[in-house]
Amino acid sequence: MANFFKNAFEDMKESAKAQHEVDKSNFEAARAESKAKFAETKSRNSLAAHKAAEQAKREEAIALAKERTAQAQARIDAVRGGGEA
């Protein structure tokens, strides 16, 4: 009977150590993720990053407008070409 308890307590000790390692790893991962999120937020809020993001939005809007203009011109050309034939 004493051997049973000895083995049970040894198993509990090993299990506690293993769980501690899991908890320690999870804590480190959460800490690293938090640091990364803070760094991303900090860099995103800088003036240079804001200007670059706004410029990228403007360039995308210009590209979309040019594409719409080209499509409209193609429709106009199709109607004019089809009406004259």
Phi, psi and omega in degrees: 000322180295324178295323178300312180293322179299314179293321180296314179293325177295318178297318179296322180296315179295319179296319179296320178297315180297317179295324178297319178297319178297313180298319180297317179295317179297320178297315179297320179296315179296321180294317179294319178297320179296317178297318180296317180297318178298315181296319178297315180296318180297316181288328180290332182273002179286155182296317181297318179294321179297315179298318180295319179294318178296319179296320178296320177297317180296317180297321178295318179296320178296316179298318178295319179296319178296321178296317178296321178297317179296319178295318179296319179296322178296321177295320179296315180298323180293320180290316179294319179292321181287329181284329182277339185283000000 
